[in-house]
Amino acid sequence: EKSKEIALWGIPLLPSSGHEGTDSVLMKFLKAKHYKVGDALQSLRKTLKWRAEFRPEKCFESDISWFRSGTDNEGRPLCYSVLGEEFQRKLFNPRYEKNGYRDDLRWRIFCLEKGIQHLSFKPGGVDSFIQIFDLRNAPKLADGGEANLICKKMTSMILDHYPGIVYKNMIVNSPSMFSTLDAFIRKRSKNRIIFVKPSSVTQALLKFATIENIPVQYGGLKRDNDEEAEFTADDKVLEMDVKPFSTEYIRIPINETGVTVTWDLTVVGCEVTYREEFVPDDDRSYKILLLEKKLG
């Protein structure tokens, strides 16, 4: 009777259940073990035992802001986690006593379980996501030893218990202490962990998603309440390259009076001088400067 209840991530694992997502979940463990059935079965058993003991679905972190916003170019959800300043101070402080997974990685498990809720393991469904961790509030520490240790644990846990769930881990606004991370993490994560300095966040996200799928706080055009906004991810975006010491124009024709014109703009890369002007059709009228400021 117990065997009938075996499930992972809400998906029954026994073929007799007839669930559409069973094959997709089992295949993740097979791929992770290079299609060695015995190794995959052992890994799956360890994961089920770990979940039964740790109860990851019960994890909750009040000092982490988690949200999903947009998708990448393949339809994978983009999931963002902003870690609070005090939370990071304790997390990366070797003098702060931790209790194994319960403190070191509880926050990471919380983010994984939240992301899984937005996946579909049915044939043709999206069964992985991109996780973006924002460390903008990271404390200044003398060395990256603790960060190194936590990243090792995080990498091992994901590979052991969440194979194939996270397509990429992007750690944005990462402080310099992460530059000391050793080869173990880079090798075992198979380049699934990307560290991004503050000046390169938008460029890094653009490698995986379009500008209209990136939130405005990360240099994109997607706003929190897009259903109430003037634009959506379905609207066409005009891209323009501005060379150094050059001027480019974006013309928005207005053919009638009494209308309101709305546009959105973001700058990726170097700083530019942005100017808005109203240019009347009448040659005898003057141009009207509406706005001038630095962007980027």
CORMOQUI-V700947 format. One record per backbone hydrogen bond with DSSP energy under -0.5 kcal/mol. NH is the residue of the N-H (numbers start at 1). CO is the residue of the C=O. E is the energy in kcal/mol with one decimal. If there is no record, write none. Layout:
BEGIN
nh=<NH | NH>
co=<CO | CO>
e=<E | E>
END
This chain:
BEGIN
nh=<4 | 5 | 6 | 8 | 11 | 12 | 13 | 14 | 17 | 18 | 22 | 25 | 26 | 27 | 28 | 28 | 29 | 30 | 31 | 32 | 33 | 34 | 35 | 36 | 37 | 40 | 41 | 42 | 43 | 44 | 45 | 46 | 47 | 48 | 49 | 50 | 51 | 52 | 53 | 54 | 55 | 58 | 59 | 64 | 65 | 66 | 67 | 69 | 72 | 73 | 75 | 78 | 79 | 79 | 80 | 80 | 81 | 82 | 83 | 83 | 84 | 88 | 89 | 90 | 91 | 92 | 93 | 94 | 96 | 97 | 100 | 102 | 103 | 104 | 105 | 106 | 109 | 110 | 111 | 112 | 113 | 114 | 115 | 116 | 117 | 118 | 119 | 120 | 125 | 127 | 129 | 130 | 131 | 131 | 132 | 132 | 133 | 133 | 134 | 134 | 135 | 135 | 138 | 141 | 148 | 149 | 150 | 151 | 152 | 153 | 154 | 155 | 156 | 157 | 158 | 159 | 160 | 161 | 162 | 162 | 165 | 166 | 167 | 167 | 168 | 169 | 170 | 170 | 171 | 171 | 172 | 172 | 173 | 174 | 174 | 178 | 179 | 180 | 181 | 185 | 186 | 187 | 188 | 189 | 190 | 191 | 192 | 194 | 194 | 196 | 196 | 200 | 201 | 204 | 205 | 206 | 207 | 207 | 208 | 209 | 213 | 214 | 216 | 218 | 219 | 220 | 221 | 222 | 226 | 226 | 228 | 229 | 235 | 239 | 242 | 243 | 246 | 251 | 253 | 261 | 262 | 269 | 272 | 274 | 274 | 276 | 278 | 279 | 280 | 285 | 288 | 289 | 290 | 290 | 291 | 293 | 295>
co=<1 | 2 | 3 | 11 | 8 | 10 | 6 | 6 | 14 | 15 | 19 | 21 | 22 | 23 | 24 | 25 | 25 | 26 | 27 | 28 | 29 | 31 | 30 | 33 | 35 | 36 | 37 | 38 | 39 | 40 | 41 | 42 | 43 | 44 | 45 | 46 | 47 | 48 | 49 | 50 | 51 | 55 | 56 | 61 | 82 | 64 | 80 | 78 | 76 | 208 | 72 | 70 | 77 | 130 | 67 | 78 | 132 | 65 | 81 | 134 | 63 | 84 | 85 | 86 | 87 | 88 | 90 | 92 | 93 | 95 | 98 | 99 | 100 | 100 | 101 | 101 | 105 | 106 | 107 | 108 | 109 | 110 | 111 | 112 | 113 | 115 | 116 | 126 | 122 | 125 | 165 | 77 | 129 | 168 | 79 | 130 | 131 | 170 | 81 | 132 | 133 | 172 | 135 | 139 | 144 | 145 | 146 | 147 | 148 | 149 | 150 | 151 | 152 | 153 | 154 | 155 | 156 | 157 | 157 | 158 | 162 | 162 | 129 | 165 | 129 | 192 | 131 | 168 | 169 | 194 | 133 | 170 | 196 | 171 | 196 | 175 | 176 | 177 | 178 | 182 | 182 | 183 | 184 | 185 | 187 | 186 | 189 | 169 | 192 | 171 | 194 | 197 | 198 | 200 | 201 | 202 | 203 | 204 | 205 | 205 | 210 | 211 | 222 | 215 | 216 | 215 | 211 | 214 | 223 | 224 | 225 | 225 | 232 | 237 | 240 | 241 | 243 | 249 | 251 | 259 | 260 | 267 | 295 | 272 | 293 | 291 | 288 | 277 | 278 | 282 | 278 | 287 | 276 | 288 | 276 | 274 | 272>
e=<-0.6 | -1.9 | -1.1 | -2.5 | -1.8 | -0.5 | -2.2 | -0.5 | -2.2 | -1.6 | -1.0 | -1.9 | -2.4 | -2.3 | -1.1 | -0.5 | -1.0 | -1.8 | -2.8 | -1.8 | -1.2 | -1.7 | -3.8 | -1.3 | -0.9 | -2.6 | -2.6 | -2.1 | -2.4 | -2.4 | -2.3 | -2.2 | -2.0 | -2.4 | -2.4 | -2.6 | -2.5 | -1.9 | -1.9 | -3.0 | -2.2 | -2.1 | -1.8 | -0.8 | -2.5 | -0.7 | -2.4 | -2.4 | -2.4 | -3.0 | -1.8 | -2.1 | -0.7 | -2.8 | -3.4 | -0.5 | -2.6 | -2.8 | -0.6 | -1.6 | -2.1 | -2.2 | -2.1 | -1.8 | -2.4 | -2.6 | -0.9 | -0.7 | -1.6 | -0.6 | -0.5 | -1.5 | -1.2 | -2.3 | -1.1 | -0.9 | -2.5 | -2.2 | -1.7 | -2.1 | -2.7 | -1.9 | -2.2 | -2.2 | -1.0 | -1.8 | -1.9 | -2.8 | -2.7 | -0.7 | -2.2 | -2.5 | -0.5 | -2.5 | -3.4 | -0.5 | -0.6 | -3.2 | -3.4 | -0.5 | -0.7 | -2.3 | -2.2 | -0.8 | -2.7 | -2.1 | -2.5 | -2.4 | -1.8 | -2.2 | -2.8 | -2.6 | -2.4 | -2.5 | -2.3 | -2.2 | -2.2 | -2.9 | -0.5 | -1.9 | -1.7 | -0.6 | -2.5 | -0.7 | -0.7 | -4.2 | -3.3 | -0.6 | -0.6 | -3.2 | -2.6 | -0.8 | -0.8 | -0.5 | -2.0 | -1.6 | -2.0 | -1.2 | -1.4 | -0.7 | -1.0 | -2.7 | -2.7 | -2.2 | -0.7 | -1.3 | -1.2 | -3.3 | -0.5 | -2.9 | -0.5 | -2.1 | -0.9 | -2.2 | -2.3 | -2.1 | -0.5 | -1.0 | -1.8 | -2.1 | -1.8 | -1.1 | -2.1 | -1.8 | -1.9 | -2.3 | -2.4 | -2.6 | -0.8 | -0.7 | -1.6 | -0.7 | -1.5 | -0.5 | -0.5 | -0.6 | -1.4 | -0.5 | -0.6 | -0.5 | -0.5 | -0.5 | -3.0 | -0.6 | -3.4 | -2.9 | -2.9 | -0.6 | -0.6 | -1.7 | -2.5 | -0.5 | -2.9 | -0.6 | -1.5 | -2.4 | -2.8>
END
